[in-house]
Amino acid sequence: GVTSAYFPLSGVLVSEKVWRTVVEGGSKFGAFGHGYTYSSHPIGAAAALANLDIIDNEQLVDAAARRGRYLHEQLQAAFAGHALVGEIRGFGLVGAVEFVRRKDPPQAFDSKLLVGARVAKRALAGGVVTRALPNADSVAFSPPLIISEHEIDSVVQVVREAVDAVHDELRDAGEF
C-alpha cells in the first residue's frame, strides 16, 4: 500500500535475527539472490514518497486511529447481542463480525450455508463492499484511511440490514 497501488512496489521488514541469518548465510552459502521486476524502479519510489508525504501531511495515521475507534464503537452498537453474531473483533481500521449458529456453547454453521458470503453479497447489493473471510463465517471491514464517520455509519447500517436479512433466511430455513 505504500504507493496506494498507483505503481507496483513493496517493502519487507525483518527482525535483526533474520537479517543476521541472511548476511551470515551469505558467507557460507553465497549471496542471497533476490529481486523482482520492479525492484528499485524510480517511478515506484517517487509514488511511494509522494504517498508517504500525503499520509504525513494530512495526518492520516492519527485520523485512521480515531476512525478505527469509531468503527469499533459502531460495530459493537450494531451487532453486540445480535442472535447471529458470535464475535466482533479488530484493531484500528480493520474489523470483522463473525456469525455463529449458537453462542453458548459456540457452534459454527455448516460451512455449506456460506453465511459470511451471503451477508457480503447482500451488503454489496446495498452498495457496501465487504468480504467474507475464508474458512470462517465472518465479514471483514478494512476501509480507506480517509473514511468519514458518516460513511462508517452508512457501512454499518447496510451490513446490519444484510445480517438481519440473512438471519431471517436462516431462521425460516430452520438452521437455528
N, C-alpha and C positions, 0 to 999 in steps of 0.2 A: 503494500500500500504506500510505500514511500514516494511513488510518483502519482498516486491516485489513479493508477492504471492508464495513464496517458502514454507511457512508454514502458516496455519490459525492463524491470530492474529489481533485483532482490539483494538482500544482505543476510549475512549469517553471523550470529553471535555465539561464541563458545566460551566455556569456562577456561580459566588458566590451565587447569589439569588437562583438558582436551587439547588445548593449543600446544602445551609442552609435549604431549604424546606425539602430535603430528611433527613438530620440529625435531624432536629427538629420534623419532622413527625415520626421518629423512636420512640421518647419518647411517642408520643400519640398513634400511631398505631402499634408499634412493628418494628422490624428490616425490612429494605427494602431488601427482598430476591432477589438476582440476582446471576447469574453465568452461565457459558457456558462450554461446553465440554472441550474446550482447554484453559480455564482460567488459567493463571499463569503457563502455560506449559514452561519448561525450554528451549525446542528447539525453540519455538516461540520467547521467549525472546532473545535467542542467535542470531537467524536470524534477528530480529529487530535491535539489537545492531550492528551487522555486516553491515547491510544495512545502518543504520544511519552513521556509520563510512565512508562508501563509499560515501554517499551523501556529507558528510562534507569534506573528504579528496580530492575528485575530484571536489569540489565546484560546484556541480550540481544545487544548487538553483540559484546561480549567472548565470550559463550557461543557465538555463531554462528561466530566466528573459530576457537575451539577445536574445535567440532563440524565445521567445514569441513575443518580439518586431518585430523581423524579420518576423515571421509568419504573424503577422497582417499587416505589410507593404506589404508583398507579396499577401495576400488575397485582400487587398484594390486595389493593382495594377492590379490584375487579374479580379476582379469582380465588382469594382465600375463602374457604368454606364451600366452594362450588363442588357439587357432587362428583363431577368428572375429574377434578384436579387433585393430584396426589402431592405435587411439589411445585413450588415456584422458586427458581434459583437464578443466579447470575452474578456478575460483577461488572461495575462500570456500565457501559452502554451495551453489554451483552447479557441477554437473559433467555430463559426458557420456562415453559409451562409444560409439565408432564401430566399425562392423563392416565388414570387407573380405573379398573373395573370396580375395585373395592379399596377403601382406605385402611380398614382395621380388621384383620391384618392386611397389609398392602397386597394387592393382587393385580397383575397386569391383564390387559385384554388379550385375547387371541390375536396374534400378530397378523393373521389374515384379514382382520377387520380394518387395518390401516387407519386407526383413529387419528393419529397425528397428521397423516396425509390428507384425510378428509377435512380436518379443520383448516389446514393450509389451503386446500382447494376452495373452500367456502370463503376464506379470508380474501383470497385472490379475486374471487367474484365480487367481493365488496371493495376492491381497489387497494388491498394491502398485500404486499409481498412479504411472506414469512416462509420458513422452510420447515418441513418435517425432518426431524433428526433421524438418521439411520439407526436401526436396531433399538428404537425406543418410540413410544407413543408420546412424543414431545414436539412442540413447535418452538423455534428459536427466533430471537429478536437480535438483530445487530444493525441498528440504523446508522445513518451517516452522522459524523461528528456535528453537523450543522442542524440537526433536527431541532424543532422548536417544541415547547411544552404543548402547544395547541396540536401539533402533529402527533405527538406521543398520545395525547388524549384520543385523537381520531383512530390511531392504530389500535389502541387497547379496546376501544369501543367496538370496532369492526371485528376484532378477534374474539371478543366476548360474545358477540352475536353469532359468530361462526361456531364457537364452542357450545353455546346454547342449542343451536340447530342440530349439531351432531349428537349432543346429549339426548335430545328428543328422539332422533332417529334410532339411537341405540336402545333407549328405553322402550320405544314402540316395537322394536325387534326382539325384546326380551333379553338383551345382552347384559342387563344388570338391574 
